[in-house]
Amino acid sequence: MILGKIDYLNLLPFHVFLKASRLQNATKKSIELKKGTPSKLCDDLRARRIDAGVISSIEARRYKQLDFGICAKGRVSSVLVEKGSKSQKDAQSRSSNMLAKVLGIKGKVLIGDKALKAYLKAPQDFYDLANLWEQKTALPFVFGRFACVKNKKAYKKIIKVFLNKNIKIPRYILNSYSQSRQISQNDILEYLKLIYYKIGKKEQKALTIFISLSRSLHFKA
């Protein structure tokens, strides 16, 4: 089992869970993590260099999917467009680039931890794309979704356990991420309150609308 790992704060609870969980030893030992950005993991999954991972939601429909993803309702603070800037895609996320296009927001797209750091310094300088999507549709947005090409049953069991747990991040891990990202521990914890992972009916509806709008803009997968 080769699982793609997005080393962003938004999936920190899941990776803490994988590290600390009481999964059967055989299952736990069989999971190999391979780091990458959302767009890189899309390429890795297509090339079968990994067999599963949370990838850009707009790409996940190509594969077997589970009801687990990176979701936000309203402000997310880490998927942004810089106001008054020249249009520029973020190479790390295809869904976020398309979301900016769907919303008609022009400027430099920023995602992930670097976006969160910039937002915390000057929130007035950015459009928050999840917030704009919620204003437009009254729905949450799903930025990434768990997709796989094999071992779906095994991953489904793991994710079911995760979604029913309240994950607490150990202080030493929180401190490590705070130092490496140059974001305070309190800001990390507040940010994680904006993120959730269960894809239900509203999230699926949002995905359907997003993909339909993307196709209408002649998006080529």
MARGUTI-454532 format. One record per residue: residue in three letters; z, y, x of N, C-alpha, C in turn. Coordinates in steps of 0.1 Angstrom, whole numbers, always signed. Atoms other than C-alpha are relative to their C-alpha. Layout:
BEGIN
res,nc3,nc2,nc1,cac3,cac2,cac1,cc3,cc2,cc1
Ala,Z,Y,X,Z,Y,X,Z,Y,X
...
REM end
This chain:
BEGIN
res,nc3,nc2,nc1,cac3,cac2,cac1,cc3,cc2,cc1
Met,+0,-12,+8,+0,+0,+0,+0,+12,+9
Ile,+1,-12,-8,-12,+32,+16,+0,+12,-9
Leu,-2,-11,+10,+1,+62,-3,-2,+14,+7
Gly,+2,-13,-5,-12,+97,+4,+12,+9,-3
Lys,-12,-9,+1,+16,+123,+10,-4,+14,+2
Ile,+2,-14,-1,+12,+160,+2,+13,+6,+5
Asp,-13,-5,-5,+39,+176,+24,+2,+14,-4
Tyr,-4,-13,+5,+45,+205,+2,+13,-1,-7
Leu,-13,+0,+7,+77,+216,-14,+0,-6,-14
Asn,+1,+4,+14,+64,+208,-49,+2,-15,-2
Leu,-2,+15,+1,+66,+170,-41,+12,-5,+8
Leu,-11,+4,-7,+97,+171,-21,+10,-10,-7
Pro,-9,+9,+7,+119,+154,-48,-6,-14,+0
Phe,+6,+13,+1,+94,+125,-50,+1,-7,+14
His,-1,+6,-13,+94,+119,-12,+14,-3,+4
Val,-15,+3,-2,+132,+122,-11,+3,-13,-7
Phe,-2,+12,+8,+132,+95,-38,-5,-12,+7
Leu,+6,+12,-7,+109,+72,-19,+8,-4,+12
Lys,-8,+3,-12,+130,+75,+12,+13,-6,-3
Ala,-13,+5,+2,+163,+69,-4,+2,-10,-11
Ser,-1,+9,+12,+155,+47,-34,+3,-14,+4
Arg,-4,+14,-1,+167,+12,-39,-11,-9,-4
Leu,+11,+9,+4,+133,-3,-43,+2,-13,+8
Gln,+0,+13,-6,+129,-39,-34,-5,+2,+15
Asn,+4,-2,-14,+127,-41,+4,-14,-3,+3
Ala,+14,+3,-2,+94,-58,+3,-10,+11,-4
Thr,+8,-11,+5,+79,-30,-18,+1,+12,+9
Lys,-2,-12,-8,+95,-3,+2,-6,+0,+14
Lys,+6,+2,-13,+84,-17,+35,-15,+0,+0
Ser,+14,+2,+1,+49,-22,+23,-7,+14,-2
Ile,+6,-14,+3,+44,+16,+15,-2,+7,+14
Glu,+3,-9,-11,+27,+35,+43,-4,+13,-5
Leu,+3,-14,+5,+26,+73,+39,-10,+6,+10
Lys,+10,-7,-8,-5,+92,+51,-1,+14,-5
Lys,+0,-14,+4,-2,+130,+51,-14,+6,-2
Gly,+12,-7,+2,-28,+153,+38,+1,+11,-10
Thr,+0,-10,+11,-36,+183,+16,-6,-6,-12
Pro,+6,+6,+12,-47,+177,-20,-15,-3,+1
Ser,+15,+3,-1,-84,+181,-12,-3,-11,+11
Lys,+1,+11,-11,-80,+159,+20,+3,-13,-6
Leu,-3,+13,+6,-64,+132,-1,-11,-4,-10
Cys,+12,+3,+8,-93,+134,-25,-10,-7,+8
Asp,+10,+6,-9,-116,+126,+3,+5,-14,+5
Asp,-5,+12,-5,-93,+99,+17,+0,-11,-11
Leu,+1,+10,+10,-91,+82,-17,-14,-5,-3
Arg,+14,+3,+2,-128,+83,-22,-5,-10,+11
Ala,+4,+8,-11,-133,+67,+12,+9,-12,+2
Arg,-9,+11,+0,-105,+42,+5,+8,-1,+13
Arg,-9,-1,-11,-85,+54,+35,+15,-1,-5
Ile,-12,+2,+7,-56,+55,+11,-3,-7,-13
Asp,+3,+7,+12,-52,+35,-21,+7,+8,-12
Ala,-7,-7,+11,-31,+61,-41,+5,+13,+6
Gly,-6,-13,-3,-18,+97,-41,-1,+10,-11
Val,+1,-12,+10,-13,+129,-60,-12,+8,+6
Ile,+11,-7,-5,-47,+145,-57,-3,+11,-10
Ser,+4,-11,+9,-64,+176,-73,-3,-6,-14
Ser,+1,+6,+14,-62,+170,-111,-14,-1,-4
Ile,+14,+0,+4,-99,+178,-115,-8,-11,+6
Glu,+6,+12,-7,-107,+149,-92,+5,-13,-5
Ala,-7,+12,+4,-82,+124,-106,-7,-9,-10
Arg,+6,+8,+11,-103,+114,-136,-10,-10,+5
Arg,+9,+10,-6,-126,+94,-112,+7,-13,+1
Tyr,-8,+11,-4,-98,+69,-107,+9,-5,-11
Lys,-11,+4,+8,-70,+49,-123,+10,+11,+1
Gln,-10,-11,+0,-44,+75,-134,+13,-5,-6
Leu,-13,+2,+5,-7,+75,-140,+5,+13,-6
Asp,-4,-13,+6,+12,+100,-161,+11,+7,+8
Phe,-8,-6,-10,+27,+116,-131,-8,+11,+8
Gly,+8,-10,-7,+16,+149,-116,+9,+12,+3
Ile,-7,-13,-3,+25,+184,-104,-3,+10,-11
Cys,+2,-8,+12,+30,+204,-136,+9,+13,+0
Ala,-8,-12,+2,+43,+239,-145,-4,+6,-13
Lys,+2,-7,+13,+47,+258,-177,+4,+15,+2
Gly,-2,-14,-4,+43,+295,-170,+0,+2,+15
Arg,+0,-4,-14,+51,+310,-136,+3,-13,+9
Val,-1,+11,-9,+47,+286,-107,+3,+5,+14
Ser,-3,-7,-13,+48,+310,-77,-7,-5,+12
Ser,+7,+6,-12,+27,+288,-54,-15,-3,-2
Val,+15,+0,+2,-8,+290,-69,-4,+13,-4
Leu,+2,-14,+2,-20,+325,-66,-14,+5,+3
Val,+11,-7,-4,-48,+349,-63,+5,+14,+5
Glu,-5,-13,-5,-42,+380,-41,-8,+11,-7
Lys,+6,-11,+7,-49,+412,-60,-8,+9,+10
Gly,+8,-9,-8,-76,+435,-46,-6,-6,+12
Ser,+5,+6,-12,-88,+410,-21,-14,-6,-2
Lys,+13,+6,+1,-122,+395,-13,+1,-14,-5
Ser,-1,+14,+5,-129,+363,-32,-1,-10,+12
Gln,+0,+10,-11,-121,+333,-10,+7,-12,-6
Lys,-7,+12,+4,-113,+297,-19,+10,-5,+10
Asp,-9,+7,-8,-84,+278,-6,-5,-14,+2
Ala,+6,+13,-3,-98,+247,+11,+9,-12,-3
Gln,-9,+11,+2,-67,+227,+4,+1,-5,-15
Ser,-2,+4,+14,-70,+226,-34,-13,+3,-9
Arg,+12,-2,+8,-101,+221,-56,+4,+4,-15
Ser,-4,-4,+13,-82,+224,-89,+4,+15,-1
Ser,-4,-14,+0,-67,+258,-80,-12,+9,+1
Asn,+13,-8,-1,-101,+272,-70,-7,+0,-13
Met,+7,+0,+12,-116,+261,-102,+8,+7,-11
Leu,-9,-7,+10,-86,+274,-122,-3,+15,+1
Ala,+3,-15,-2,-92,+309,-107,-13,+3,-7
Lys,+14,-3,+6,-129,+306,-118,+1,-1,-15
Val,-1,+1,+15,-120,+294,-153,+7,+12,-6
Leu,-7,-11,+5,-96,+323,-157,-7,+13,+3
Gly,+7,-12,-3,-121,+348,-143,+7,+9,+9
Ile,-7,-8,-9,-98,+359,-116,-6,+0,+14
Lys,+6,-1,-13,-114,+371,-84,+9,+4,+11
Gly,-8,-3,-11,-98,+373,-50,+3,-12,+9
Lys,-3,+10,-9,-83,+352,-23,+10,-10,-6
Val,-9,+10,+6,-68,+319,-36,+10,-5,+11
Leu,-11,+5,-9,-35,+308,-20,+8,-11,-8
Ile,-8,+11,+6,-17,+275,-27,+11,-5,+9
Gly,-10,+7,-8,+13,+256,-15,+11,+9,+5
Asp,-12,-7,-5,+42,+267,+6,-3,+13,+6
Lys,+4,-13,-5,+23,+295,+23,-1,+10,-11
Ala,+1,-9,+11,+16,+309,-11,+14,+4,-6
Leu,-13,-2,+5,+52,+306,-22,+7,+11,+9
Lys,-6,-9,-10,+64,+324,+10,-6,+14,-2
Ala,+6,-14,+2,+39,+353,+4,+5,+6,-14
Tyr,-4,-4,+13,+49,+355,-33,+14,+6,+0
Leu,-14,-5,-1,+86,+358,-25,+2,+13,+6
Lys,+0,-13,-7,+79,+387,-2,-5,+11,-9
Ala,+6,-10,+7,+57,+406,-26,-7,-5,-13
Pro,+6,+6,+12,+52,+391,-61,-10,+9,-7
Gln,+9,-9,+7,+35,+422,-74,-14,+0,+6
Asp,+13,+0,-7,+6,+416,-50,-9,-12,-4
Phe,+7,+12,+4,-5,+384,-67,-1,-3,-15
Tyr,+1,+6,+13,-18,+368,-99,+6,-14,+1
Asp,-6,+13,+1,+2,+337,-108,-9,-8,-9
Leu,+10,+7,+9,-25,+313,-121,+6,-9,-11
Ala,-6,+8,+11,-2,+290,-140,+5,+9,-11
Asn,-5,-9,+10,+13,+320,-158,-12,+5,-8
Leu,+12,-5,+7,-22,+333,-167,-6,-11,-9
Trp,+5,+12,+8,-32,+298,-179,+9,-1,-13
Glu,-9,+2,+11,-1,+296,-201,-2,+11,-10
Gln,+3,-11,+9,-9,+331,-216,-13,-3,-8
Lys,+13,+3,+6,-45,+319,-223,+1,-11,-10
Thr,+0,+12,+8,-37,+285,-238,+13,-4,-6
Ala,-13,+4,+5,+0,+283,-245,+4,-14,+4
Leu,-2,+14,-5,+0,+251,-225,+4,+0,+15
Pro,-3,+1,-14,+13,+240,-191,-13,-3,+8
Phe,+11,+4,-8,-10,+233,-162,+4,-11,+9
Val,-2,+12,-8,-14,+201,-142,-8,+2,+13
Phe,+7,-3,-12,-23,+210,-106,-5,-13,+8
Gly,+4,+13,-7,-23,+174,-92,+4,-11,-9
Arg,-3,+12,+8,-22,+140,-107,-1,-13,+9
Phe,-1,+13,-7,-13,+105,-94,-12,-8,-3
Ala,+12,+8,+2,-45,+85,-90,+0,-12,+10
Cys,+0,+11,-9,-51,+51,-74,-13,-8,-2
Val,+11,+9,+0,-78,+26,-66,+5,-15,-1
Lys,-6,+14,+1,-55,-5,-64,+15,+1,-1
Asn,-14,+1,+1,-19,-16,-68,+6,+9,-11
Lys,-5,-9,+10,-15,+4,-100,+13,-5,-6
Lys,-12,+5,+6,+12,-19,-114,+12,+3,+8
Ala,-11,-3,-10,+33,-15,-83,+4,+15,+0
Tyr,-3,-15,+0,+30,+23,-83,+6,+4,-13
Lys,-5,-3,+13,+36,+24,-120,+15,-2,-1
Lys,-14,+4,+0,+70,+7,-116,+8,+11,+8
Ile,-7,-10,-8,+80,+31,-88,+1,+14,-7
Ile,+0,-13,+6,+70,+62,-107,+9,+0,-13
Lys,-9,+1,+12,+88,+50,-139,+14,+3,+4
Val,-14,-2,-5,+120,+49,-119,+2,+14,+4
Phe,-1,-14,-5,+114,+83,-103,+1,+9,-12
Leu,+0,-9,+11,+107,+100,-136,+13,-1,-9
Asn,-13,+2,+8,+140,+87,-151,+12,+3,+9
Lys,-11,-3,-9,+161,+99,-121,+1,+15,+1
Asn,-3,-14,-3,+177,+133,-114,+2,+0,+15
Ile,+1,+1,-15,+168,+137,-77,+8,+12,+6
Lys,-7,-10,-8,+193,+156,-55,-5,+0,+14
Ile,+5,-1,-14,+179,+168,-22,+11,+2,+10
Pro,-11,-1,-10,+203,+162,+7,-1,+13,+7
Arg,+0,-13,-6,+214,+193,+24,-7,+1,+13
Tyr,+6,+0,-13,+201,+183,+58,-16,+0,-2
Ile,+14,-1,+3,+166,+178,+43,-4,+14,-5
Leu,+2,-14,+5,+168,+211,+25,+0,+10,+11
Asn,-1,-9,-11,+178,+228,+56,-12,-1,+10
Ser,+11,+3,-8,+150,+212,+76,-13,+7,-6
Tyr,+11,-7,+6,+124,+224,+51,+1,+15,-1
Ser,-2,-14,+0,+139,+258,+49,-4,+6,+13
Gln,+3,-5,-13,+136,+263,+86,-15,-1,+3
Ser,+14,+2,-4,+101,+248,+89,-10,+9,-9
Arg,+8,-8,+9,+88,+268,+59,+3,+15,+0
Gln,-5,-14,-1,+108,+300,+66,+2,+5,-14
Ile,-3,-4,+13,+119,+300,+30,+15,-4,-2
Ser,-14,+3,+2,+156,+301,+20,+3,-12,-8
Gln,-3,+12,+8,+173,+270,+6,+1,+4,-15
Asn,-2,-4,+14,+182,+289,-26,-14,+2,-6
Asp,+14,-3,+5,+145,+300,-30,-7,-13,-2
Ile,+6,+13,+1,+134,+264,-25,+5,-7,-13
Leu,-6,+7,+12,+158,+251,-52,-4,+7,-13
Glu,+5,-7,+12,+148,+279,-76,-15,-3,-3
Tyr,+15,+3,+2,+111,+271,-70,-1,-14,-7
Leu,+1,+14,+5,+117,+234,-77,+3,-1,-15
Lys,-3,-1,+15,+131,+244,-112,-13,+3,-8
Leu,+13,-4,+7,+95,+256,-120,-9,-12,-1
Ile,+9,+12,-1,+80,+222,-113,+5,-12,-7
Tyr,-4,+13,+6,+81,+190,-133,-12,-10,+1
Tyr,+10,+11,-4,+62,+157,-131,-5,-9,-11
Lys,+4,+9,+11,+59,+139,-164,-12,+6,-7
Ile,+12,-4,+8,+24,+142,-180,+1,-6,-14
Gly,-1,+4,+14,+28,+140,-217,-12,+5,-8
Lys,+12,-4,+9,+6,+150,-247,-4,+14,+3
Lys,+4,-14,-3,+7,+188,-239,-8,+1,+13
Glu,+6,+0,-13,-2,+182,-203,-14,-6,+0
Gln,+13,+7,+1,-30,+158,-212,-10,+9,-7
Lys,+8,-10,+7,-43,+184,-237,-5,+11,+10
Ala,+4,-10,-9,-43,+210,-210,-10,-5,+10
Leu,+10,+6,-9,-62,+187,-186,-14,-1,-7
Thr,+13,+2,+8,-88,+180,-213,-7,+14,-1
Ile,+6,-13,+1,-93,+217,-219,-5,+6,+13
Phe,+4,-4,-13,-94,+225,-182,-13,-6,+5
Ile,+12,+7,-5,-120,+199,-174,-12,+4,-8
Ser,+11,-5,+9,-141,+210,-204,-5,+13,+4
Leu,+3,-13,-4,-140,+246,-193,-7,+0,+14
Ser,+6,+2,-14,-148,+235,-157,-15,-4,-1
Arg,+14,+5,+2,-179,+216,-169,-9,+11,-6
Ser,+8,-11,+6,-190,+246,-189,-4,+10,+10
Leu,+4,-9,-11,-191,+265,-157,-9,-7,+11
His,+9,+8,-8,-214,+239,-143,+7,-5,+13
Phe,-7,+6,-12,-187,+224,-120,-7,-14,+2
Lys,+5,+13,-4,-202,+195,-101,+10,-8,+8
Ala,-10,+8,-7,-177,+168,-92,-5,-7,+12
REM end
